[in-house]
């Protein structure tokens, strides 16, 4: 029998500022890197922007009302840095503080625990222009000052904080695959920018201890556990180095302040390791989190990848046409391959609830940190039927199987604080527009045709309500 979930388990849902808020140039908000990037032709699906997104900025009261009705215990959202400091630093914009203050009050009134993400990818463009954003060490100070402002403003009302969202993804897609801003493809710059992000993360966690001594903080990491395709030792080695380079490279730094040795050696041979300055090691070591935030969507399966003629950067499926993504890897090390045991979504993401259990067990064994599952969910086309009905049984199946994996992991001995479904309402999918939907609540927002932004509860909303009510029993 499965262990029951702990009392006070945070049954939650999540979002991010750029993906829901809209109001991109209202009330003194500054321009972010995403505001700029989406305006470059061909970068996003049908050129979709978050200018309006799902208009949460104006409709947050209605959205919180829907959360309350659902019985949600926690809501994870992010703050747009450019609403607080329009140019990244300098004078605080009171309207920005007011918005999040109101949101937090609404949540508290409804008995919903706010989980505040400091950085979910929308960097002030001013800092990008001034000194290259994450590529400069100046970002450490600016990110810390911005965070301290939020600690002071909201530290008494917000207990759970997420520092950086998916540092591995925003650096990888921003500096290695050129799919996110600033659109760079350069391995060395990628590792250097990432090192600064690690330092900034540690610095913010250090400051948190002084300003919010009773709070809990951790990064949210996009962990996709690595499997070898076969028992061929070459594939096993490929999966091991993939685990080191794609995951331990970040999680070891969060948990222990140290880069993994084997991966470091491999990158040293490629001459791409970051420059480490005096004091960096101490800063990283002092920035230990209270929990590991886990964003889990899928596992990855690897095989060996030849040096000559091997595959390199991924081609992503951003259209929902099954099979349009291409395998990716690092020549001479590893490449991803399809796993014949797993079904895939229309966006070619593996559906693997056991992978969530495996991810949780690995984090427990290696880091001994509690885990907050800060994202998990299914992106699919949803169809609004006559009379405003959305029957997303596929999403219910996905979430049900992943909730079971959580219960199994708890039985295994993993300490899990909560589970945030990505996402609460439908929202903008960074590169996939509004057609790839994740929400428990449908939003009538489309690239084309009529859209009045109205909210409709999906079948999964009613189902999740019962899950929460029964603490996972259903
Ligand atoms: C995570 C991000 C989220 C969200 C999710 C789904 O990587 O933290 O912001 O977008 O993935 O991804 P996508 O929208 O690309 O399907």
Boltz pocket constraint, residues with backbone or C-beta under 6 A from the ligand:
constraints:
  - pocket:
      binder: B
      contacts: [[A, 16], [A, 19], [A, 165], [A, 166], [A, 169], [A, 222], [A, 295], [A, 375], [A, 379], [A, 422], [A, 428], [A, 429], [A, 430], [A, 431], [A, 432], [A, 436]]
      max_distance: 6.0
